[in-house]
Amino acid sequence: MTTAEGWTAAVRDRLAPGRLLPLGTAAEGAWITERTVRDVLGRSAEAVRGVVPGALRIGPAYPDPASETEAEAEESGAAGTGALLVRASFGAVAGRPLPELTEELRAVLIAAAEDGIGLVVAAVDLRVTALLDTAPPGPAEPTAPPPGPTSPATDDPLALAALGVTGVAGVTDTLGPPVRRSADGVRVEVAVTAGARPLDVARAVRATVTAAAPEGTAVTVVVSDLRWAVSSDSGV
């Protein structure tokens, strides 16, 4: 693979929403994109002293038995409604015992996933990919994540109802129109303000949209983005 191809693959992975992961229990009717989860967990891993974060993957802890191979399970669009497995690789910087480092990293990732987002995590699988004498140099300037896309203009009454919910930063169209109607019901796609718990916001959006939709309409909410505020002090 050439350098240009490597950069292209990295950008594609960063921008691709990935599979949909269930927020809360099967009855919640709420989902979040894997990309959004990776952003949160990656930031949490960076805060652990001695850890140089690597690749992160989140998927079903117990793949659908109908998938014949692991590759097919990885390619499935949604992770089902069961508990999740977090797979994280990282470099370990000398100075801390490896068992202590991995225990802290595992605890931090679980807390970020469950308490910070609202996922149900069955296990965290950690893989040390490098043992380093010193941490690699960081960026010259503090950087913030790229801004999320602006909310598409909409006059859909259900989108407007979702926009009135505390913690909703906007409606989004990563997976399709912000409000998608089908024979199965309505799907609403939103961005959540960073710092708000996605599961709590998704629950509130679902309740609000259900009240605004025709009686008996099944409502599903997808969180496809977090909107990070930019601080003049930290750059985040």
Buried (B, 14 or more C-beta within 10 A) or exposed (E): EEEEEEEEEEEEEEEEBBBBBBBBEEEBBBBBBBBBBBBBBBBBBEEBEBBBBBEBBBBBBEBEEEBEEEEEBBEBEEBBBBBBBBBBBBBBBEEBEEEEBBEBBBEBBBEBBBEBBBBBBEEBEBEBEEEEEEBEEEEEEEEEBEEBBEBEEBEBEBBEBBBEBEBBBBBBBBBEBBBBEEEEBBBBBBBBBBEBBBBBBBBBBBEBBBEBBEEEBEBBBBBBBBBBEEEEEEEE
